Amino acid sequence: MTSRSLKLRLMAIEAIVIVLALSITGFGLTYLFERHVERRISTELDTYVIQMAARLSFGPSGKPLLGGKLADPRFDNIYSGLYWQINNETRGLVAHSRSLWDTKLNLPSDQPRYGQVHIHNLKGPQGTSLLAHERRLRFKTEAGEQSVRLVVALDRGELNKMVSDFVNDTAISLLFLGGFLLLAGWVQVTIGLNPLSLIRKSIAAIRSGAATRIDTDMPREVAPLAHEVNDLLTAQEKIISRAKHRADNLAHGFKTPLTALISDIKRLRDKGEVEIADDIEAISLVMRRQIDRELTKSRIRERQKHRP
């Protein structure tokens, strides 16, 4: 059912616009935040890969060895969510961080170009999903050239948690913002519709006789309506005035024929037509009273019209 309240219609439209705008803003901010976090994490993972390449050495059997520890302590905590692994493709040997414990990362079978960073998703320990950065390098050693794949991987659950926390914080902020915008919209609509309320009060004053016209000192959007109402009142007054004038003329016009009718009644009585004369006289008396009443009203209106 269509709402009959203009204020409710405007508020409903404003609420829909606010919800759509804040929803789009929320999705946009979440997307930008996720992109920012991914870029920051990618930079961090690439840094770890570079550090691993700088510290890499090989044992007598060709097993890769990482000198020292990387800065993040999570590499030493079992299943912490941050892992590194070095695959010596030449010798088929693998070294990995303590955080992987007794598991290994199954790298894809493709062979990226040497020196380029290859980003892919891997299956991690305990069924986790990992974001992995890999670089394939060649090292010259006493045992010959060694081809290795350096991989650093982060549990995507951490990324998802950061995004989820951001979404929750953003949602609360947007809810407060939406409430403030709705309140501001209600104030705006109330103030904007105030001229219509003034017109309603002016019409009520005209109906009660306290005023004759609507004040046209209003905003330009509403002033034409006030002018139209005033023009309508003027036209209505002219019509009523003409109707009253015709009614007065009609009453005066009936007065003379009624006088003649009374004379006819007397002649009928003289002829013995008493019953007919009584009927006509009763009707004529009713007509005379009605005419006298209208003439009296007309005189009263004229006196009120010219009263200072």
N, C-alpha and C positions, 0 to 999 in steps of 0.2 A: 504494500500500500504506500502511495506517495506521501511523504511527510508534508504537512501543511505549515511547518515552521521554516521560514527562510533561514533563521539562525542555525537550526539543526542541519539543514542542507549544506550551508557553507562550512559548518564545522565538520560534517561528514566528509566533504570533499577535501578539506584541509587535512583531516586525519589520514585519508587515503594517500594524499601526496606526501605527507610526512613519513608514513610507514614505507612507502616505496623509496623515497629519497634516502632514508636511514638504512634500509635494507641494501640498496645499491652501495651506499657508503661503507657499510659493514663488510660486504663481500669484497669491495675494492681494497679496503685497508688490509683485510686478511690475505688477499692475494699478494699485495705489495710486501707485507710483512714476511710471508712465506718465501717470496723471492729473495728478500733481503737476508733472511736466515740461511737459505740454501747457498747464497753467494758467500756469506761469511764462513759457513762450514766448509764450503768447497775450497776457499782460500786457506783455511786452517789445515785441511787434509793435504792440500798440495804442499804446504809448508813442511808437514811431517814427512812427505815423500822425499822432498829435497834434503831434509836432515838425514833421512835413512840412507840416501845415496852418498852423502858426504861421509858417513860413518861406516859404510859397508866395507867389509874385508872378507877373505875366504880362508878356510882352513886347508890343511894339506890334502884332504879328500875333495876339496871344492865346495864344502858346505859353507853357505853364507853365514857370516858373523856380523853382528851389529855392535859396534864399540860404544859403550856407555848406554845411558837410558834417555829416552825421549822425555821431554819436559812434563807431559801430562801423566800424573800418577795412575790414571785409569788403565794404562797399558799393563800395569803390574797387578791389577785386581781381576780376579777370575770372573769372566762373563760380565765385565763392567759396561760393555756396550761400545768400547773403543778398542780396535784391534789393528795389528799390522802383521804382514806376512811377506816373506821373500821366497820366491820360487827360482831355483837355479835350473833353467831349462836345459842347459848343457849337460849337467850331471844328474838331473832328476832329484835334487835334494831340496828340502824345504826347511825354513826357519820361521818361527812366528813368536808373537808376544805371549807373555805369561797369561794375559787375559783370555786367550783362546783355550788355554789349558790343554785338554786332550783332543781337541777338534782342529780341523783344518778348513780353510776357505776353498771351496771348489770354484776355481776361476774358469771363465768361459774359454772355449776351445779356440777362439779366434786369436790372431796374433797382431796386436796393434803395432803401428810403426814405432820404431825406436825414437825415444825422446818425447813422444806425445803423451799427453794425459788422456787416459781412457776412463770414462765414467760409466758405471753400470750398477745394477742391483744384484746383490748376492744373498743367498740364504745363509743366515748366521746361526750361532749356537742357540739351542733351545727354541728353534723354529722362528727366530727373529728375522726381520728383513733389514738388510744393510745397504747403506749408500757407500759405494766403494770408488776410490780414485786409484788408478793404476798407471804406472809408468814402466815401460819396457826399455832396459838399458843394456849396453855391452861394456864389459870390463876386460882389460888385458891383464892377465896374471902370469906368474911363472909357469902355471900349468896350462897356459893357453887362454884363448879368448872365452869369456863366460857370458852367456846371455841370461839375464835375470829379469824377473817381473816383481816390482815393488808395489805392494798394495797396502793402503790404509783404509779402514772401513769404520763407519759409525752406525749404530743402531738407529733406524728411522723412528723408533719409538720416542727418542729424545726430541727429534725434530717435530714429531706430531704433538708431543706434550707441550713444547714451547708455543706451537701454533694454537693448541687448545686453550692454554692459559691466556694467550693474547685475545682469543675470541671471547672468552668469558669476561675478561676485563673490559674489552671493547663493547660487548653487549650491555653490560651494566651502565657504562658511560652513555651509550646511545639511548638507553631507556630513559635515563635522567634528562638527556637532551630532548628526546621526544616529548616527555612530559612538560618540559619548559616551553617547547615550541607550541604545544597544544594550548597551554595556559596563555601564552602570548597571542595565539590565534583567537582564542575566546575574547580576550580584551580588545583585539583589533576589530573583530566582527561586531562586538557590542558597541564600540565607539562608532564604527562605520554605519551601523543601522540606526543610530540615535536620531538622525534627521527624520526617519520614517516614524519613529515614536512621537516626535514633535508634531508631525502632520496629523497623526491620530488624535493627539490631545487638542490640536487646533480645531479639528472637525467636531470633536466632542463639545468644545466651547461654543462653536457655531450652533450646534444642535440645542444647547441649553440657553442660547440667547446671549451668552457673555461676550461673544465676538461675532463679527459679520464676515470677516475674511481671514485667510491664512497668511501669516507673515511670510513674505517671499525672500527674506534675508537668510538664505540657506545655501549649502554647497551647490555648485553648478550642476551636479548630476541630479539633484533632487529639486532644484528651483523650478525647472519646467513643469514638474508634476504639481507644485503649489500653484503656479500660474494657471494651469489647466483646470484645477479645482475651482479657483477663483472665477475663471471665465464661465465655468459650468454653473456656479452659484449666481452669477450675474444673469446668465441666460434664463435660469430657472425663475429668478425674481421677475424678470420681464414677462415670462409666460404667465406666472401667477397673477401679476398685476393686470395683464390683459384679461385674464379669466375673471378676476374680481370686477373689473370695469364692465365686462359683458353681463355679469350677474346683476350688477346694480342697474344697468340699463334695462335688463329683462324684468327686474322687480318693478321698476318705475313704469315699464310698458304694460305690466299686468294690472297696475293699480287703477288705471282709467277704465279698462273693460270690466273690472270687478264692480266699480261704482255704477256702471250702466246695468250690470247684471242685477244689482240690488233693486234698481228701479223696475226691472222686468219681474222680479219676484213680487213686488207690491202689486203690479198689474195682474199677475196670475191670481193673487189672493182676492183681488177685487172681482175677478171673474169666477171665483169659487173653486179654483184649482189649488186648494190649500195643501194637499198632500205633496203634490209636485213642487209647490213653492217651498215647503219645508225642507224637502230633500235638496233642492238647489241651494237654499240658504245655508244649510249645514256644510255643504261642500265649499261654498264661497267663503264662509267664515274660516274654515281650515286654511284655504288658500290665502286669505287676508292675513291671518296670524303668521303664516310662513313668510309672506312678503314683508310684513312689518318687522319680523325678527331679522331678516337679511338686511333690510335697510338700516336697522339699528346697529347691527354689526359693522356695516359699512361706515356709518358715521363715527363709531368708536375707533375703527382703524384709522380714519382720516385724522381724528384728533390726536391719536398716539403718534401718527406719522409726523405731524407738524409740531408736536410738543417739544420744547427746547430741552 
